[in-house]
Amino acid sequence: MFNHFSKILRKGLFLPLVLLLLGCSQEAVHTPEWAKNTTIYEVYLRAFSKEGTLEKLRERLPVLREFGIGTIWLMPIHPIGEKGRKGSLGCPYSIRDYYAINPEYGTKEDFRRLVEEAHRLGMKVILDFVANHTSNDWVEMKDHPDWFMRDKEGKFTREVADWWDVTDLNYGNANLREYMKGVAKYWVKEFKVDGYRCDVAGMIPLKFWVELRQELKSINPSVFLLAEWESPKLHLRAFDATYDWSLYHLLVNVRKGKVRAEKAIDLVLEKERKYPANSLRLRFIENHDEKRATEVFGQEGFKPFAAFIFTISGIPLIYNGQEIGERKRPSLFEKEEIEWDKGDYAISDYYQRLIKLREGNPVFAKGKTIKLSTSSPKEVTAFLRLNGKSKAIVAINFSDSPVVSILRVSIDRLNLSRRARYSLYNALTEEEVLIKGEDLGEFKVKFKPYEPHIYLLKISGQGSG
């Protein structure tokens, strides 16, 4: 029974218990400054262009930088296994050789030029590091059969039965651990990549990640590690950021009307209290494992949810094609291109405004968050972001109906003068509202369906009374 409990706990199914036990008194690892106010753009090369190559991505980097992207995350770029292959092209997460580039994508020199161009533009590049499993015909398999997990009959196996195109690695083997560390160090040292998104990180012993972090930091002190896992303990010694899966699923339920809108900010604040201080979470409404955001949230309905993840703490993620409202999620096993020529570029403009807003106002990336009560908690979530003298009020209508809601702002807590006049500049509509400090106490907001209001708060003048 203990082993069963440990397995469940390791998978994160007892997250609330872990949060309670850990508390917020502990400090997260020191995260490089560049990661604290970046937007990550996930690229699936096979789908990104007709050619599906590193070179075509390199050509598009200036466009992505102008769009506001700070970090490129490349899904696995290595050769794909053939034994047990899924589909005609196979899954990029079934890796046959960690030290090679998939010929489908290009060459090592192509990759080197890509990283160099990204750095020239002031961008970072992180790779997908698939350390839990390899393809069933990995190049090291014949020489090192002891590096793999086996079932009771001695056959190679995997923990997730549906992943029949991979075999799990055995991290009880010291030589295997050193080999995998060598893989991660190779791409940082030889190609200057800026870090890794670590696939199913919680299925690998934490000790491995702690040791790997130390060794990577000796090569590049600003290296960044993102765990595809949800666990507070990962922030203490190993990872700079972790996935916020539970927030994503809550937002889906808000969209379905199963959860009150105010619960969105409640969950964010709960995690800020219970995770180690300064923990970064990856925030998203779409990635390659989930359906497209426009399919889940709607062609207009995605807007408040996108605004939410760009105005709370953490690191926002965009999956290639999301920014044009692509509705079809590309297969991981076949060639299915993003239809850029059929995209909705009004959606692209919306995302760009959110990216630029966050980039230009650090209060959204680094500020303190305080929940605001509203008269419409079922439809509206509202909160303050504070960073020194910078203040912002965010109020979002997640519903498909117009709403008139009263926001209750604590004037004294914000150290605002009741006599002063304040400017509320709506960063999305570029409209300005002038309001007396005393009237901020109960501030009426009229929302259209799916409408966010993002106000930058500034003092306008001193009243006489």
N, C-alpha and C positions, 0 to 999 in steps of 0.2 A: 504493500500500500504506500509506503514511504516513497518508493521509486516512482509510483504512479503520480503521487502528489508533486514530486520534484519535477517530473516531466511537464505536468500541466503548468506549474509555476514558471518554469523556464520558457514556456511558450507564451507567457504573458496573460493567461486566462484569469489569473488572480491579481490583475493589475491594481485594483483598488486597495487590496490588502498590502501589497508592496508599497504603494504610495503612502499609506497610513504609517507603516513601520519606518519608512525612510525619512519622511518629513521634509521640511524645506530648509533646515539649518545647515545642510551641507552645500558645498560649493562645487559647481560643475568645472570641468577642465577648462583651461584657458583657450578660447577660440580665437583664431586669427581675425583681425579687424575686418578684412575684406569680406568675410562671410556674414557679418552682422547686418549688412544692408545690401544684400545682393538678391537678384531674382534668378532662380535656376531654370534653365531651359533643357528639357529632356529630349534627346535626339535619337530616333530609331532610323539609322542610316538607310536601311532597306526601303523604308516608306518615305523618307524625307524628299527624295528626288527621283526622277525617272532613271537616272544613272545609278542612284543608290551608293554614291562613293564619298570618300573623305574629301576628295578634291572639290566636288560640288558643294559640300558643306563649307569648305574653306572660302569658296567664292561668295557664299551668302553671309559670312560673318559680319561684314560691315553693315548689312541690312539689319541683322539681329542686334548689333551693338546700338545702332541708331534707334531701334525699337525700345531699347532699355535693358536688354539682357546683359547680366554681369557674369554669369557662369554657364558654361555648356556641360551638360552631363551626357556622355555617350553611353548608350546601352552597349553590351558586349560587342567588341570588334574583332574577336578571335575566330579562328577556324571552327566550324561546327561539326560535331560527330555525325557519323553515318549509321552506326549500329543502333537500331531501335528509333531511328529518326522520326520525328513528327512532321507530317506534311512532306512536300517535295524539297523544301529548302532547309528544313530543320529549325529548331529554336535556338536563338543566340545564347541562351543560358545553358546550353549543352556544349561545353567547351572542350575541344580536342587538343589544343595547344595554347597555353597561356603566354608563350613567348613569341607568338606569331600574329600577323594580321590576316583576317579573312580575305582571300584574293578577290572575293566579291566586292569588297570595299576599297581595295587599293593596296598600297605598299607601306612599309615602315617610313620611307621617305615622304610619302604623302601625309602620313600622320605627323611626322616631325614638322612639316611645313604648316599643317593645321594648327598645331600648338603654338608655333612661333608667331603665326598671324594673329591668333587669339591674344597672345600676350602683347603684341604690338598695339592692338586695339584697346588694351586695358582690361581684357576679359580673362577668366580662369577656365581651366578644363579639368573635369574630373571623369574618371573611368568607372564603369561598373566592375566591381571585383566580386566574382562568383567563387567564393572559397569553400562553400559547403559541399559541393559535388562537381563531378566532371562528366564528360560524355562517357558512354559505355565502351568507347575505343580510344580513350585518352592515350597520348603518346607514351606516357610513363607506366601504363597499366601492366604490361607484360613484365617489365623489370622490377616493379614494386607492387606486387599483389597484396602485400601486408599493409599498404596505405589505404585500404578500402574497408568499408563496413561489410559484414557478412551475416547471413541468416543462420538458423540452427543447422542447416544442411551444408553450411560452408560456402554458399553461393553469394556472389556480390548482390548487394541489396540497397534499398533506399528507405528513408522514413516515410516519405509521401508516395503512396502507391501509384498515384496518377502521373508521377514524373518518371515514366518508364524509359525515357530517353537519357537518364542520368544515373550515376552510381555515387552514393555518398562516400565522403572521405572519412578516414579514421583519425581524429585528432588526438587519440591516445598514443599515436606514433610520433616520436620526437623528430625523426627524419622528415616526415611529412610536414610537420609544422615549420621546420626550417626551410623546406622547399617553397612553401606558400609565402612565407615572409620574403624569400628571395624574389618571387614573382612580383609582389607589390613594390619592393624596393627598385626593381629593374626599371619599371615605367616612370617612376619618380626621378631616378638618377639619370637614366639615358635619354628620356624624352621630356623631362621637366613638367610632367603632369602635376596638378595642384592638389590631388587627393582622390578619394574614392567614395562612391556610393556602394556600400557593402551589402550584398544580397543576403536575405534571410539571416541577418547577423546573429540573432538570438539562438540559432541552431548550432552555433559554434561556441566552444568554451570561451568565457570572457577573458580568461588569462591570456589566450592567444592574441586578442585584440589589444590588450594592455601592452603586451610586449611589442606587438607590431607598431603601435603608436610611437613608442619610445624610439624604435629603430628608424622609423620614417622621419621623425622630428630631427634626428641627427643628420639627415640629408637635407631636409627643407623644414625649418622651424615653423613655416606658415602652412604646412600641409593640413588638409581638411578631411575629416572622416564623418560620413553620414551613414547611420545604421538604418537599414530597412527592418525596423523592429520598434516596438513600443514598450520601453522599460526605463524607469528612472535611474536604475543602477548603472546603465550604460554611459551616463553622462559623467560619472564620478572620476573615471580614470581612462576611458577609452575613446568615446565619441564626442564630436562637437555638436552633433544634431541627431535626432531620431524622428521617425515617421509619427505623424499624428493621425493614425487610422481612426481612432474613436471619434475625433472631431468630424472627420469626413462622414462617417456613418450617421452621426447625429444630424449633420446638415442635410443629408438625404432624407432623414425622417422629418426634419422641419419642413422640407419642400413637400413632403407627402401629407403634411398636416397632422402627423402623429405626435409631434413634440412642439411645445410652445417656443416661439422665437427667442425669448429671453434666455432659454437654456443654452443657447450657443455661447454667449459671453460667460454664462455661469461655468461652463466646462473649461473655457480658457483660463478663467481665474482660479478654478480648483486646481488645475495643473500647475499654474504659477506658484501656488502655495505649497504643493506637495512634491514637486520636482526640485532637484538641487538648484540653488540660486544661479541665475544666468544661463539656464538650459535653453537651447534653441530647438524648436520643433519645426519639422517640414510641414507646411500647410498647403493643402491642395483641394481642388474639386474635380481633379482628373489626373490619371497617370496610366501607364500602359497596362496595369492590372485591372482597371475599372472601365466602365462604359464612358463614352464621351460626355462631357459636361452638358452640352446642348441637348443630348438625349435624356439625361437624368434630370436636369433642372429646367430645360426649355430654352428656346431661342431668345426669349427675353428674360425668362426666369432665372438664368444663370447670373444675371448682373448683380443682384444684392449679395449673392454668395461669393462671387469674385471680389466684390468690394470689401467684404468681411475679411477674407484671408489676406488682403493687402493692407488692412488697417490695424490688424492685431499684431502681437509680437510673433517672431519666428521668421522662417524663410519661405516666401511664396514659390510655388512650382508651376510651370506651364509645360504641358506635353505637346510636342510639335503637332500642329494642326488645330490645337485647342483655340489658338488665337484668331482663327478665321471661322470658328463655329463648325468645324468638321464633325459630322455626325457618325461616321463609320470608323470604328476602331480597327486599325490594320492588324491583320493576322500576324502572329509571331512565327508562323510556319510557311508562309507563302509571300509572294511579291504583290503587295497592294499599296499603291502610291497615294499619298495625300493629294487631293484635287485642289491645288492652290488656285487654279484659274476659275474655280467655281466657289471660292470662299466668300464669306460675308465680311467685307473689310470695314463695315461699321463696328463689328465686334472687335476687329483688330485695333481700331482707333480707341475703343473703350478700354481694352487691356493696356494699351500704351499710356493712356491718361493715368491709369492706376499705378503703373510702374513708375512713371515720371513723378507722380505725386509722392510716392513712397521714397524714391531716390532723393527728391528735393526737400523732404521734410523728415529728418531723422526721428521726430517724435513718434512716428508710426513703427519704426524698427526698434527703437531703444527706450521708448517712454514707459512710464508707469500706466497701468490700466485701472480705471475705477468704473464700476457699473453704475448706470443711471436707471432709476426707476421710471417707468412710463405708464400711461393710462391704457396702453394696448399691448400687454406682454405676450399675448398669443401671436400677434402679427409683427411686433417691432422689438428689435434688440437695440440697446443704446449704451454708449460708454464714453468715458473721457480718456484721452491719451495725454500724458503730461511728461515733459522733459525739460527741466529747468524752467525758463520763462515761456517756453513753447507750449501751447495748449491747443487741443483739438477736440471737437465734439463729433462723434459718429453716431448716427441714428439711421437704422436700416429697416425698411418694410420688406419682409420676406414673402408677403402674401400677394395674391393676384387681384386684390381689391384696393381701391383708394382708402386711405386711413387718415384720420385726424387724431394726433396723439399729443399728450402733454408730457414733456420731458422735465424731470425734477432735478435741477442742478444745485449742488451744495455750494452756495456762494462763499460762505465763510471757509469751508474746507479748501477752496481754490484760492483763498486770499484775494478775492475780488472785492472791489469797492461797490457798494450799492449806489453811490452817486455817479460813478463813472459811466461813460457811454462806451460800448464795445462794438467792434466790427466782427460780424460772423461772415466770413468769406466762404461760400460754397465752392469747393475746389472742382467739383464736377460740372456744375452749371455756370460757374464763373459769375455768380450773382452775390451781391453783398447785402447783408441785413445789419442795420444799426439798431442796437438795443441797449436799454439801461440795465445796469448791473442788477437792480432789484427785480427786473422782469425776467432775468435768467432763472430765477428760482422755480418758476413754472412757465416753461417755454413751449408755446404751441407750434407744432410742425404739421404741415399738410403734405401727405405722401401720395404720389401716384402709385399704381400697382408696380411692385418689384423695384421700388425706388430707394436708393441710398442717399442720405444727406451727409456730406463730409465737410464740416465747418472748421476753418482755421480761426482761432479766437485771438483778437488783438484789441488793445485798448485804443479807443478812438478819440476820447476827450474827457475832461473832468466836469462833472455836473456842478451846478451851483447850490442845489438844495440838499 
